[in-house]
């Protein structure tokens, strides 16, 4: 089985490895890319073992790498945003688009030739209003509340459509899914994810 397929399987069930409410708390109080990256790395480490593959974080400034004999076989960059980032401002979404492209291109290095390269975009979506008592606790409460005025479910739907449109040039979205993050502060949270790849480094360089 390709390592990318194992990555997809572990990603689909990742929320099960957090205690109830933990992921919701982390997602509401800060951007969640590092907790998810770290848990995903450990899940891959547990599944792959360390006899033939090593799972590294921050390998040559890449968020997650799977190595075989010191050579990367999979590289993953992770970025996180909120659903309001996609619907509240086109500028915000373009900024994330540039970041994902930058991370992808950073992985297209000679030492990565032949590796499976993926970019993971996480979209946190609170499913209830965050009241004034959560000011300075929920990190982006103002943006969440502003977007929610159009309807909470509509924000999630519009965000998914905006992300799909913004990244349609990739034509490499192999997996879309959603992590049920649980509830924190009385606010249920979902984290929708979009996985782009695989992109083979050598082929990408030749096509430039």
C-alpha positions as CSV (number, residue, x, y, z in Angstrom):
1,X,0.0,0.0,0.0
2,X,1.3,3.5,-0.9
3,X,2.1,5.6,2.1
4,X,-0.3,8.2,0.8
5,X,-3.1,5.7,1.2
6,X,-2.1,5.1,4.8
7,X,-2.0,8.8,5.4
8,X,-5.6,9.1,4.1
9,X,-6.8,6.3,6.3
10,X,-5.2,7.7,9.4
11,X,-6.5,11.2,8.7
12,X,-10.1,9.9,8.3
13,X,-10.1,8.5,11.8
14,X,-7.8,11.0,13.5
15,X,-10.4,12.6,15.7
16,X,-10.8,9.3,17.5
17,X,-7.3,9.7,19.0
18,X,-8.3,12.8,20.9
19,X,-10.2,12.7,24.2
20,X,-13.8,14.1,23.9
21,X,-13.7,17.8,23.5
22,X,-9.9,18.1,23.3
23,X,-9.8,18.8,19.6
24,X,-12.7,21.3,19.8
25,X,-10.9,23.2,22.6
26,X,-7.6,23.3,20.7
27,X,-9.4,24.4,17.5
28,X,-11.3,27.2,19.2
29,X,-8.4,28.6,21.2
30,X,-5.8,28.6,18.5
31,X,-5.2,27.4,14.9
32,X,-5.1,23.6,15.0
33,X,-2.4,22.6,12.4
34,X,0.2,21.7,14.9
35,X,-1.9,19.4,17.2
36,X,-3.3,17.6,14.1
37,X,0.2,17.4,12.5
38,X,1.7,16.0,15.7
39,X,-1.1,13.5,16.3
40,X,-1.0,12.4,12.7
41,X,2.8,12.0,12.9
42,X,2.5,9.7,15.9
43,X,-0.3,7.7,14.3
44,X,1.9,7.1,11.3
45,X,4.9,6.3,13.5
46,X,2.8,3.7,15.4
47,X,1.4,2.2,12.2
48,X,4.6,2.1,10.2
49,X,7.0,1.3,13.0
50,X,10.6,2.3,12.8
51,X,12.2,-0.8,11.2
52,X,12.0,0.4,7.6
53,X,10.4,3.9,7.9
54,X,11.0,6.9,10.1
55,X,8.4,9.6,10.7
56,X,9.8,13.0,11.3
57,X,8.4,16.4,12.2
58,X,10.0,19.6,10.9
59,X,12.3,17.7,8.5
60,X,14.2,20.4,6.6
61,X,11.4,22.8,7.5
62,X,8.7,20.4,6.2
63,X,5.9,19.8,8.6
64,X,5.9,16.0,8.3
65,X,8.1,13.5,6.5
66,X,8.3,9.8,6.1
67,X,11.8,8.7,5.5
68,X,13.3,5.4,4.3
69,X,17.1,5.1,4.5
70,X,17.2,8.9,5.2
71,X,15.4,9.6,1.9
72,X,11.9,11.0,2.0
73,X,9.1,8.8,0.6
74,X,6.3,11.2,1.7
75,X,6.3,14.9,2.5
76,X,3.3,16.7,4.0
77,X,2.7,20.4,4.7
78,X,-0.3,21.5,6.9
79,X,-2.1,24.8,7.0
80,X,-5.1,25.7,9.1
81,X,-7.8,28.4,8.6
82,X,-11.4,29.0,9.8
83,X,-14.5,28.8,7.7
84,X,-15.0,32.6,8.0
85,X,-11.6,33.1,6.4
86,X,-13.0,31.6,3.2
87,X,-16.3,33.6,3.1
88,X,-15.5,36.8,4.9
89,X,-12.8,38.0,2.6
90,X,-11.5,36.9,-0.7
91,X,-8.1,38.4,0.4
92,X,-8.0,35.9,3.3
93,X,-8.6,32.9,1.1
94,X,-6.0,34.1,-1.5
95,X,-3.5,34.4,1.3
96,X,-4.1,30.8,2.3
97,X,-3.9,29.8,-1.4
98,X,-0.4,31.4,-1.6
99,X,0.7,29.7,1.6
100,X,-0.3,26.3,0.3
101,X,1.5,26.9,-3.0
102,X,4.6,28.1,-1.2
103,X,4.6,25.1,1.0
104,X,4.1,22.8,-2.0
105,X,6.9,24.4,-3.9
106,X,9.2,24.3,-0.8
107,X,8.9,20.5,-1.0
108,X,9.9,20.4,-4.7
109,X,13.6,20.0,-4.0
110,X,16.2,17.6,-5.5
111,X,16.3,15.6,-2.2
112,X,12.6,15.1,-2.5
113,X,12.6,13.6,-6.0
114,X,10.3,10.6,-6.2
115,X,8.6,11.4,-2.9
116,X,4.8,11.6,-2.6
117,X,4.1,15.2,-1.7
118,X,0.8,16.4,-0.1
119,X,-0.7,19.6,1.2
120,X,-3.3,19.4,3.9
121,X,-5.7,22.3,4.4
122,X,-7.7,22.3,7.6
123,X,-10.9,24.5,7.9
124,X,-12.2,24.9,11.5
125,X,-16.0,25.5,11.6
126,X,-17.7,26.3,15.0
127,X,-21.3,25.1,14.8
128,X,-22.7,27.6,17.3
129,X,-22.3,31.2,18.3
130,X,-19.4,32.1,20.6
131,X,-20.8,34.6,23.1
132,X,-19.2,37.6,24.6
133,X,-18.0,35.6,27.6
134,X,-15.5,33.8,25.3
135,X,-13.9,37.1,24.2
136,X,-10.1,36.7,24.4
137,X,-10.6,32.9,25.0
138,X,-11.8,31.9,21.5
139,X,-9.0,33.3,19.5
140,X,-10.9,34.5,16.4
141,X,-14.3,35.0,18.1
142,X,-15.0,38.3,16.3
143,X,-14.5,36.8,12.8
144,X,-16.5,33.7,13.7
145,X,-19.4,35.8,15.0
146,X,-19.3,38.2,12.0
147,X,-19.5,35.4,9.5
148,X,-22.2,33.5,11.5
149,X,-24.7,36.3,10.9
150,X,-25.3,34.8,7.5
151,X,-26.2,31.5,9.0
152,X,-23.8,28.9,10.5
153,X,-24.5,26.1,8.1
154,X,-24.4,28.4,5.2
155,X,-20.9,29.6,6.3
156,X,-19.6,26.0,6.2
157,X,-21.2,25.3,2.8
158,X,-19.9,28.6,1.3
159,X,-16.5,27.9,2.7
160,X,-16.2,24.5,1.1
161,X,-17.3,25.9,-2.3
162,X,-14.8,28.8,-2.0
163,X,-11.9,26.4,-1.1
164,X,-12.8,24.1,-4.0
165,X,-12.9,27.0,-6.5
166,X,-9.7,28.6,-5.2
167,X,-7.8,25.3,-5.6
168,X,-9.4,23.9,-8.7
169,X,-6.2,24.5,-10.6
170,X,-4.6,21.7,-8.6
171,X,-7.0,19.0,-9.8
172,X,-5.3,17.0,-7.1
173,X,-7.8,17.1,-4.3
174,X,-7.8,13.4,-3.5
175,X,-9.6,13.5,-0.2
176,X,-12.2,15.7,1.4
177,X,-13.5,14.9,4.8
178,X,-14.5,16.2,8.2
179,X,-13.3,15.5,11.7
180,X,-15.9,15.7,14.5
181,X,-13.9,17.7,17.0
182,X,-16.4,17.5,19.8
183,X,-17.6,20.4,22.0
184,X,-15.8,23.0,24.0
185,X,-17.4,26.0,25.9
186,X,-20.7,24.6,24.7
187,X,-19.7,25.1,21.1
188,X,-19.7,22.0,18.8
189,X,-16.8,22.1,16.3
190,X,-16.1,20.4,13.0
191,X,-12.8,20.5,11.1
192,X,-13.2,20.0,7.4
193,X,-10.1,19.0,5.6
194,X,-8.9,19.1,2.0
195,X,-5.9,16.9,1.0
196,X,-4.0,17.8,-2.1
197,X,-1.7,15.3,-3.8
198,X,0.2,13.3,-4.5
199,X,2.6,15.5,-6.5
200,X,5.8,13.9,-7.5
201,X,8.7,16.3,-7.1
202,X,10.7,15.3,-10.2
203,X,7.7,15.5,-12.5
204,X,6.7,18.9,-11.1
205,X,10.1,20.3,-11.7
206,X,10.2,19.1,-15.3
207,X,6.8,20.7,-16.0
208,X,7.8,24.2,-14.9
